[in-house]
Amino acid sequence: MTSSVPKKDSLRITESSTEWSPRYLDIIAVIFVTALLVSNLAAQKIFKIWSFSFTAGILIFPISYIFGDILTEVYGFNRARRVIYMGLLANLFMAGILWIAIQLPPAPAWNLQKEFAAIHSLVPRIVIASAIAYVLGELTNSFIMSRMKLKTEGKFLWMRTVTSTLGGQFIDSAIFALIGFYGVFPFKLLVSLTLSAWLFKSIYEAAATPLTYLVVGKLKKLEQVEHFDKKEKIKLF
C-alpha cells in the first residue's frame, strides 16, 4: 500500500475547513467518543497474557486512535481537535455521573452497592492522568498525521498512521503511567508498563491498517474531498 484510495485526481482538493461542509463527520465523531468511553469502563478489568498484564480497555482504546487518524486524514487537524476535546468532556461527564451515582443512597431492596462502587469508583488521580494523557496523546497523533500528509503530498497513508500512532501512543502511555502511578510503583515497573502498553497499542493499530484504508477511502468518496491543512492555522484551542 503506497497511497490512500481513491486517487486525488478524482476528488476536490481543499486546504481550508471553510471551503466545504462535511456530511459524515458526526458519525465518525460518535464512534470515536464511544470507543473512548467504553475503553475507560472496560479498563476496570485486568487480564493477563503470558507474563504481561493489561486492562481490558486496551482492547478497544486503540480504536480511538484509528478513528483519530481517520478524522485528521479526511477532515483535517482542526476538526479532529474539536472531536478530541468533545471526547475529553464526555469522559469527564461520565466520571462525574458515576461518582454521583455511587453517592446516592441505595434502595433497601438493592444489595449491590458495594459491587457497584467497587467497579465504578474512579480514583481522582487516575481520572486526571487519563484525561491529560488522552488529550496530549491524541493531539500528538493528529498533529503528526497532519504534518506528514503535507510532507508526503497525501501518499503513504500506512506510514503516516503507523508513525503518528508510535508518537501519540508513547506520549499517552508514558504520561498516564507517570501521573497515575509515580511514587506508587517502582520507576522500573512504570517503564515496563509504559513500553508494554505502547508496543501493544502500536501493533494493534498497525494490524488494523487495512481497516483504516477501507474507511478512509470510503469516506473520501462519500465526501468527495481530499483535505490538506496548508491554509489552516493549526490551533490547539
NORUR-V551809 format. One record per pair of residues at least 4 apart in sequence whose ideal C-beta (glycine too) atoms are under 8 Angstrom apart, sorted by the first residue. I is the first residue (numbers start at 1). GAP is how many residues later the second one is. D is the distance in Angstrom with one decimal. If there is no record, write none. Layout:
I GAP D
I GAP D
//
This chain:
1 156 7.0
1 157 4.9
1 208 7.3
1 212 6.3
2 153 6.2
2 154 6.0
3 4 7.5
3 151 7.1
3 152 4.7
3 153 6.8
3 154 6.6
4 69 7.0
4 150 7.0
4 153 4.0
4 209 6.4
4 212 5.2
4 213 6.2
4 216 7.2
5 208 6.8
5 211 7.8
5 212 3.9
5 215 7.6
6 4 5.0
6 5 6.5
6 211 6.0
6 214 6.0
6 215 5.7
7 4 7.7
8 5 6.7
8 146 5.8
8 218 4.9
11 209 6.0
11 213 6.0
11 214 5.8
11 215 4.2
12 8 7.3
12 212 5.9
12 213 5.3
12 214 7.1
13 212 7.8
13 213 5.2
13 214 8.0
13 215 7.0
14 5 4.4
14 6 5.4
14 211 5.6
14 212 7.2
14 213 5.0
14 214 7.3
15 4 7.2
15 212 7.6
15 213 5.2
15 214 7.3
15 215 4.2
15 216 4.1
15 217 7.1
16 215 4.4
16 216 5.9
17 58 7.7
17 59 5.6
17 61 5.7
17 62 6.0
17 210 7.8
17 215 6.3
20 203 7.7
20 205 5.6
20 207 7.9
22 52 7.9
22 53 5.8
22 57 7.4
22 201 5.9
22 203 7.8
23 199 6.9
23 200 6.3
24 4 6.4
24 195 6.1
24 198 5.9
24 199 6.5
25 4 6.0
25 46 7.8
25 50 5.6
25 54 6.4
25 58 7.9
26 4 6.4
27 4 6.7
28 4 6.2
28 39 6.0
28 42 6.1
28 43 5.9
28 46 7.7
28 47 7.7
28 55 7.8
28 191 7.4
29 4 6.3
29 42 7.5
29 54 4.6
29 57 6.6
30 4 6.0
31 4 6.3
31 32 7.9
31 36 5.6
32 4 6.8
32 32 5.7
32 35 4.3
32 36 6.7
32 39 6.6
32 51 5.7
32 55 6.3
33 4 6.4
33 50 7.3
33 53 6.1
33 54 4.7
33 57 5.1
34 4 6.1
35 4 6.1
35 25 5.6
35 26 7.2
35 28 4.2
35 29 4.5
35 32 6.6
36 4 6.7
36 25 7.4
36 28 4.8
36 51 4.7
36 54 7.2
36 55 6.1
36 98 7.2
37 4 6.7
37 53 6.1
37 54 6.5
37 57 5.7
38 4 6.1
38 22 5.6
39 4 6.3
39 18 4.0
39 19 7.7
39 20 7.7
39 21 4.5
39 22 3.8
39 24 7.7
39 25 6.8
40 17 6.1
40 51 6.3
40 54 7.2
40 90 6.8
41 16 7.7
42 13 7.3
42 14 4.2
42 15 4.6
42 17 6.8
42 18 6.3
43 12 4.1
43 13 6.5
43 14 3.2
43 15 7.8
43 18 7.9
44 11 7.6
44 12 7.6
44 75 5.4
44 76 7.6
45 10 6.7
45 11 3.9
46 7 6.0
46 8 7.3
46 9 5.8
46 10 7.5
47 6 7.3
47 7 6.1
47 8 7.9
47 9 6.0
48 4 6.8
48 5 4.9
48 6 7.6
49 5 7.1
52 144 5.6
52 148 7.7
54 4 4.7
54 142 7.6
54 143 7.3
54 146 6.8
57 4 5.2
58 4 7.3
58 139 6.6
58 142 6.2
58 143 6.7
58 146 7.9
60 4 7.9
61 4 7.6
61 140 7.0
62 4 6.4
62 103 8.0
62 107 7.7
62 139 4.8
62 142 4.3
62 143 5.1
62 146 7.4
63 4 6.4
63 145 7.9
64 4 6.1
64 23 7.2
64 74 7.4
65 4 6.6
65 72 7.9
65 73 7.3
65 76 5.8
65 100 5.7
65 103 6.3
65 104 6.6
65 136 7.2
65 140 5.7
66 4 6.7
66 95 7.8
66 139 5.7
66 142 5.5
66 145 7.0
66 146 5.8
67 4 6.2
68 4 6.6
68 12 6.4
68 16 7.1
68 70 5.4
68 73 5.4
68 74 5.8
68 77 7.9
68 100 7.5
69 4 5.9
69 72 7.0
69 73 8.0
69 76 5.7
69 91 7.6
69 92 4.8
69 95 6.3
69 96 7.4
69 136 7.9
69 143 6.1
70 4 6.0
70 142 6.5
70 145 5.5
70 146 5.7
70 149 6.9
71 4 5.4
71 8 6.6
71 9 4.0
71 12 5.8
71 71 7.2
72 4 6.7
72 5 5.7
72 8 4.4
72 69 7.8
72 70 4.5
72 73 4.2
72 74 5.5
72 77 7.8
72 92 7.9
73 72 6.3
73 76 6.9
73 84 6.8
73 87 7.6
73 143 5.4
74 142 6.2
74 145 4.8
74 146 6.1
74 149 6.5
74 151 7.6
74 153 6.6
75 4 4.1
75 5 6.3
75 152 6.3
76 4 6.8
76 70 7.0
76 151 4.9
76 152 7.8
76 153 5.3
76 156 6.1
77 4 6.1
77 65 5.5
77 66 6.5
77 68 7.7
77 69 4.0
77 152 5.3
77 155 6.8
77 157 5.5
78 4 6.9
78 151 7.6
78 154 5.8
78 156 7.1
78 157 5.9
79 4 6.8
80 4 6.3
80 62 4.6
80 66 8.0
81 4 6.6
81 58 6.7
81 61 6.6
81 154 6.9
81 155 6.9
82 4 6.4
83 4 6.5
84 4 6.8
84 50 8.0
84 51 6.5
84 54 4.5
84 55 6.3
84 58 6.9
85 4 6.5
85 50 7.5
86 4 6.3
87 4 6.3
87 47 7.2
87 51 7.5
88 4 6.5
88 43 6.0
88 46 6.5
88 47 5.6
89 4 6.1
90 4 6.4
91 4 6.5
91 39 7.3
91 40 6.6
91 43 7.1
92 4 6.3
92 35 7.7
92 39 6.6
93 4 6.4
94 4 6.3
95 4 6.4
95 27 5.4
95 32 5.2
96 4 6.5
97 4 6.2
98 4 6.5
98 22 4.6
98 23 7.7
98 24 6.7
99 4 6.7
99 22 7.6
99 23 7.1
100 4 6.7
101 15 7.6
101 19 7.1
102 14 6.8
102 15 4.9
102 18 6.3
102 19 5.8
106 4 4.9
106 5 7.8
106 6 7.8
106 7 4.2
112 4 5.4
113 4 6.2
114 4 6.1
115 4 6.4
116 4 6.0
117 4 5.1
122 4 6.0
122 5 5.1
123 4 7.1
124 4 6.3
125 4 6.2
125 54 7.2
125 55 6.1
126 4 6.0
126 54 5.2
127 4 6.3
128 4 6.3
128 51 6.5
129 4 5.9
129 46 7.1
129 47 5.0
129 49 7.9
129 50 3.7
129 51 3.5
129 52 8.0
130 4 6.0
130 46 6.3
130 50 7.4
131 4 6.5
132 4 6.2
132 43 5.9
132 47 6.2
133 4 5.7
133 38 7.4
133 39 4.7
133 40 7.5
133 42 4.1
133 43 3.8
133 46 7.0
134 4 6.0
134 38 6.6
135 4 6.1
136 4 6.2
136 35 5.3
136 36 7.1
136 39 6.0
137 4 6.3
137 31 4.6
137 32 6.5
137 34 4.7
137 35 2.8
137 36 7.8
137 38 7.2
138 4 6.2
138 30 6.4
138 34 7.6
139 4 6.0
139 29 8.0
139 97 6.8
140 4 6.4
140 24 7.8
140 27 5.3
140 28 4.5
140 31 4.8
141 4 6.5
141 23 4.7
141 24 6.4
141 26 6.6
141 27 2.8
141 28 7.5
142 4 6.3
142 22 7.4
142 26 7.7
143 4 6.3
143 91 7.0
144 4 5.9
144 16 7.6
144 19 6.2
144 20 3.9
144 23 5.1
144 24 7.0
145 4 6.3
145 15 5.5
145 16 7.2
145 19 4.4
146 4 7.2
146 83 4.9
146 88 7.0
147 4 6.4
148 4 5.8
148 11 7.5
148 12 4.5
148 15 6.4
148 16 6.9
149 4 8.0
149 5 5.8
149 11 6.2
149 79 6.4
149 80 7.4
150 78 6.1
150 79 6.7
150 80 6.5
152 4 5.0
152 7 7.3
152 8 6.7
154 72 6.4
154 74 7.1
156 4 6.2
157 4 6.2
157 55 7.2
157 56 6.4
157 59 6.6
158 4 6.3
158 51 5.2
158 55 7.5
159 4 6.0
160 4 6.0
161 4 6.2
161 44 6.8
161 45 8.0
161 48 6.2
161 51 5.5
162 4 6.5
162 40 7.5
162 43 7.3
162 44 5.3
162 47 7.2
163 4 6.7
164 4 5.8
165 4 5.4
165 36 7.3
165 37 5.4
165 40 4.6
165 41 7.3
166 4 6.3
166 32 8.0
166 36 5.6
167 4 6.6
168 4 6.2
169 4 5.9
169 28 7.8
169 29 5.3
169 32 4.5
169 33 5.5
169 36 7.7
170 4 6.0
170 24 7.8
170 28 5.1
171 4 6.1
172 4 6.2
172 29 7.9
173 4 6.3
173 20 7.8
173 21 4.7
173 22 7.9
173 24 4.4
173 25 4.4
173 28 7.1
174 4 6.2
174 20 5.0
174 24 7.6
175 4 6.0
176 4 5.4
177 4 5.7
177 5 7.7
177 13 4.7
177 16 5.2
177 17 4.6
177 20 7.7
178 4 4.9
178 12 6.6
181 4 4.9
181 9 5.9
181 12 7.5
182 5 7.8
182 8 6.6
185 4 4.4
185 5 5.8
185 8 7.7
186 4 7.3
187 4 6.5
188 4 6.4
189 4 6.2
190 4 6.2
191 4 6.3
192 4 6.1
193 4 6.2
194 4 6.0
195 4 6.1
196 4 6.3
197 4 6.1
198 4 6.1
199 4 6.3
200 4 6.2
201 4 6.6
202 4 6.3
203 4 6.2
204 4 6.6
205 4 7.5
205 7 7.9
208 4 6.1
209 4 6.4
210 4 6.4
211 4 6.3
212 4 5.9
213 4 6.0
214 4 6.3
215 4 6.2
216 4 6.3
217 4 6.6
218 4 6.3
219 4 5.8
220 4 7.6
220 5 6.6
220 6 6.4
229 5 6.7
//
